């Protein structure tokens, strides 16, 4: 059993009788489950309840590691600065949950010196750990460490909504800009238009997505107009900005998105936008788009995102590859929506959908959509970003990447 030191300040870890194999199994399962958790945090086919169940399984294994005390530390130590991100995340949980200042210091040392995969895993673990005891040291790392370490530390501080030093220099570094934009968005530190447009001109789509999300989180003035200008460029329209117009869901953009759906170079992005927009006027457009091979997948995903339609996939026998076909073996397993089945489903169910409302996953999301726990995680994220980016004063600063129990609205 863990005991306290004489002054009660920190626990004294012991070595209770355990089976080493069982401790290792707890660690491996925690490692695996948290890796899965990070991969589905914004998945379109997971909701909060499912995320909570996954986290409860991971927490049960962490409980076993807490009881193992120093045995768990021994198992975790090689992984803290190891080669795998998820192993470093699990090790961070073990070290931080120990309550031992020396072990917490070991986490900080690994964050400052480990290779990129381990640093990223430590960052994730610290996002979901108590950081009061190391906040000052994290701030120092974010202020004066190597650029990559600064970005990792700033991300952790911002995730917990703690004070973050000036990290503007990290916004132009390809190795740090994703985390830096995320940190600035979370602490509400506004982006200037010049920085925003420079990032929006990046050739990397993930950078454009990061700056759009940061701008929405921090309620950047004029975000919708800047997206329109980027999306409507005659040459090289910005597809991420176009798709984000659907997230912002400004009524005047519906016609723009429908027009963009008719252009070959913007059709897929426009379909994504129409799915996020969630207006019923998009349904006939999406049904037509599903008949085109070039944008069928995007249009089908948008149709089901709005309606929540089920049993509209192409029959398996029509998509199965020939035995021995290598391309078929490694093909995307996501089912393709069948245009004929989707149209038939819509004819049967259209009457239950209220005109003029915004629909996501078959739910009317006008009002307080973040209170709908059964919405897909990807949908909840976009509704949150759209409300923040649209300037809604009633949208709380809720961290959607936090554990499910913290994401769920208070009851």
N, C-alpha and C positions, 0 to 999 in steps of 0.2 A: 504494500500500500504506500502511496505517496504521502510523505509527512512534510511538515513545514519547518523551516529553519527557526532558530531561537527567537528572532524578532518577528517571525511571521511574514516576512517580506516575500519569500520565494520558496517553492517546494524543494525538498531534498529527494531526488529520484533514487529509487532503489532497484534491486534485481529480484523481483518476486519469482517464485517457481513457475516456469512456463515451458512450453514445447517450442523450440526454435522454429520448427517447420510451420507451426500454426502462426507464429508472429510473421514469418516471411510471407505466408499466404495472405494474411490481413494486409500487408504492405502491397503485395502484387495486385490484390483486388482494388485497393484504394487508388493505386496508380492507374489501373485500367479504367475504373468507373469514372474517375475525374477526367481522363482523356476523352471518354465518350461525352461527358457532360460539356466540355468545352467545344466539342464538335457540333452539338445540337442546340446550343444556347439561343440561336436565332433561326432554328430550322422551321420550315413551313409546315411540317407534319408533327410537331411536338407542341404541347400546351403546358401550362404551369403545373397542373396536377401530375402529368407524366414526368416533368422535370423534378418535382418534389420527390416522387417515388425513387428516381435514380439517386438523388442526393441522400435520401434516407438510407439507401443501401451503402453508399460510400461512408456515411456517418457511422454506421454500425461497425464497419471495419476500422474506422479511426478510433472508435471506443475501445476495440480490442487492443489497438496499439497504445492507447493511453494507459491501459491496465498493465501493459508489458513494460512500461517505464524505460529504463536504460537498455533493455533488450531491444526495444523498438528503435531507440536512438542508434544502436549498433547496426541494425539492419538498414536504417535510413541513411546513415552517414555517407556511404559510398555514392549514393544517388544524388546528393545535394549539389554536387558540381560535376555530375556525370554527363553522359552523352545524350540523354533523352529528356525532353521537356517534361513529360508527365511524371517521370520518376523524381525530378527535382521538385515538382509541385507537391507530390506526396511527402517527400522528405521535409519540405518547408512546413507542412501541416504538423508533422510529428515534432519538429523542433519548436515551432511556435506554441503548440498546445502544451508543451512541457512546463511552461512558465519559468524556465531557467534563463536568466539574463545572458549567461555565457553561450547557451545554445542559440538564443536570438542574435547574439553578436556573430555567431558562426554563419547564420543566414545572411547577415549584412556583408560579411567578408566574402561569401560566395557570390553574392549579387555584384560585388565590386570587381571580382577577379575571374569568375567562371566564363566559359565559352558561351556563345549566343543561345544555344538550346536550353542550357541549364538556367541562364539568366532569365529567359522568358518563362520557364517553369516556376522559378522563384517568384517572379512578378505576379503570376497568377495565384500562387499560394498566398502571397502577402495581401492580395486583393481581398481574400476571404478569411483573413486572420486579424486578430486584434493587434494594432500597431502603436498603441499609446506609448509603450516603453521604448520604441525605436523611432518615433516620429522625428525627433530632432536630428538623428543621424541620417534618416532618409532625406530630410530637407537638405542637409549638407551634401549628400551625394547628388541630389538633383541640381544643386547650385554650382558644384565645382568638380564633379567627377568626369571621367571620360564621357564623350557625347552619348554613346549607347547606354551607359550606366545612368547618366542624367535622365535620359528618356524613360528608362524602366522605373527609376525612383519617382519621377514626376507622375507617371501613370498610376502608381500605387497611391500616392498622396491625393491625387485628383479623384481617384475612385472612392476614397473615403471622405472626399470633400474637405480635405485639409489644405492648409496654406501651401502654395506652390511658388517657387522662385521664378524669376524671369527666364523663360526657356525659348524666347523668340528666335534665338540663333539656331535652334534645332528644327525650325520649320522649313529650312531649305536644304537640309541634309537628307539624302535618300535613305539613309540607315535609321533615321530617327523621326522623320516627319509624321509617320502614321501615328505613333504614340504621342507625339507632341501635339498634333491637332486634337486627338482624343482628350488629352489632359486639359487643354485650353477650353474645349467645349464643355467639359464637365464642371470646371470651376467658374464657368460663365464669363471668362475673360474674352471680350469681344475681338473679332478678327477685323482688321482693316480691309477695305475693298481691294487694295493693291495685292496684299498677301493672298486673299481669297482667289483673285483672278489668276495670279501666278500659279497657284496650285491647280486651278481648274484647267490650265493649259498643259498640265503634265501629261506625258504619254501613258503613264500608268493609271489604269482605271481605278485601282485600289486607293491611290492618292486622291483622285477626284471624289470618290465616295467618302473618304475620310474628311475632307474639307467641307463637303456638303453637310455631313452629319454634325460636324463641329459648329458650323454656322447655324444650323437649326437649333442645336442644344443651347447655344448662347444667344439665340434670338437676334441674329444679325439683321439690321434694318435693310429692307429692299432685297431680301434673298430671292423672293419669287421673281422679281424683274430681272435680276442677274441670271437666274436660271433660264428664263425665256430668251434672253439675248444670246446665251451660249447655245441653247437648243435650236434656235432658228437660224444659225449661221448658214449661209448658202453653201459654203465649203466646210467640210469637216464639222458638222453639227456635233455638239457634245452629247453623247448618248446617256451618260450618267445624269447630267443636268436635266435632260428630257424626261428620263424615268423619275427623277426626283420631283418634277412638277406634279406627278400623280400623288406622291406622298404629301406634298403641301396642299393639294386638293382645293385650289382656288377655283370658284365656279367659272370664271372667264377662260380657264384653260381647257375646258372640255372640247371645244371646237378645234383648238390648236392640236390637241392630242389625236383627235379623230383624223384630222388632215395628215398628221405625221404618220399615222398608221397606213396611209395610202402610198407612202414613199418607200421604195425598196430599201434605202439605206437607213431608215429610221423606224421601220415597221416593228421590229422585235422590241426595241426600247419603248416605243409607243404602247405596245401591248402590255409591257410591264407597268407602264404608267397608268393605263386604263384599269388594270387590275387593282392597283393601289388606290386609285381614285374611287372606285366602287360605285359608280353610277350606272343605273340600268340602261341608259342610252348607249352604253358601250357594248351591250350584249350582242345586238345584231352585227356590229362591226367585228367582234371577236369570233362569232360563228363563221362569218365569211373568211376571216383570216385563217381559221383552222383548216380550210380547204387548200391552203398554199403550203407546200412543203417547207419553204424557207422560213416561215414564221408560225408554223402550226404548233410547235411546242410552247412558245411564248404565249400564243393566244389561248391555248388550252389551259395553261397554268393560270392565266388571268381570269378565264371563265370560271374555273373552279374556286379561285380565290374569292371572287365576288359572291358566287352562288352557294358554295359548299356542296356542289353536286357530287353524288357518288354513283358508282357503277356506270361510268361513261367512258371508261378506257377502251382502247382498241382490244379486241379479243386476243388472248395470248397466242393462239395458233397463227394469227396473221403477222405477229412480230417475231416469232421464234426463228433463230438462225438455223442454217443447215448444219447437221452434225459435223463437227470437226472444223467449223468456220471460226478461225481465230478472232476475226473482227467481231463476230457476234458474241464470242465468249467474254470479251472485255468491253462490250458496248455498255452504254448507260442503261441501268436497269429501271429508270424512272418510266412509268407507263405513259404512253401517248394517249391524249384525249381524242376520242373518235368524234368527228364533226357531226355525223348523222345521229349518234347516240346523244350527244350534247344538245342538239337541236330538239330532239324528241323529249329529252328531260326538261328543257326549258318550256316547251309547249304545255307540259303536264303540271309544271310548278310555278309558272309566271304569275299566276293570280295571287299567290300569297306574298309577293314582294310589293312593298309600298313604293309608289313612284315618288321621286323627290328626296328620298332618303339615301344615305350612304350605306352600302352593304359590304361586309367582309365575312367570308366563311359562312354565308347564309344568315348572318346576324345583322340587324340594324344597329350601326355603331354611332349613330347620332346621340349626343348626350355625354355620358361618361364611359367611353369605350374601355378604358383601362380597368374598370371594375368587372369586365367580362373575363373571368379567369380561363374560360375554355377556348378563347381565341388562340390561334396558332401564335407561337412566339415571334415569328417574323412579322406577323400582322400587328401585334402589340407594339413592337419596336417602331414600325412605320407610323402608326397612329400617334404614338408619343412624339416622334420627330416632327410629324406634320403639325400637331397642335403647338409644339414649342416654336417651330419655324414660322407658323402663322400668327404668332404673337398672342396666343391665348393666355390670359393671366391666371386661369384656373388650373393649369396643368402643373402638377407637382414636379419637383426635381427628383424623380424616382430613378434609381439606378437599375436598369433593366437587365444588366449582366450579373447582378447580385443573386444570392441564393433565392430560391423560389419563395421561401417564407418571408423574405424582405421585399420581394416584388409584389406580392399579393396585397390588395388594398386592406386597410384596417376594417375589422368587422365589429 
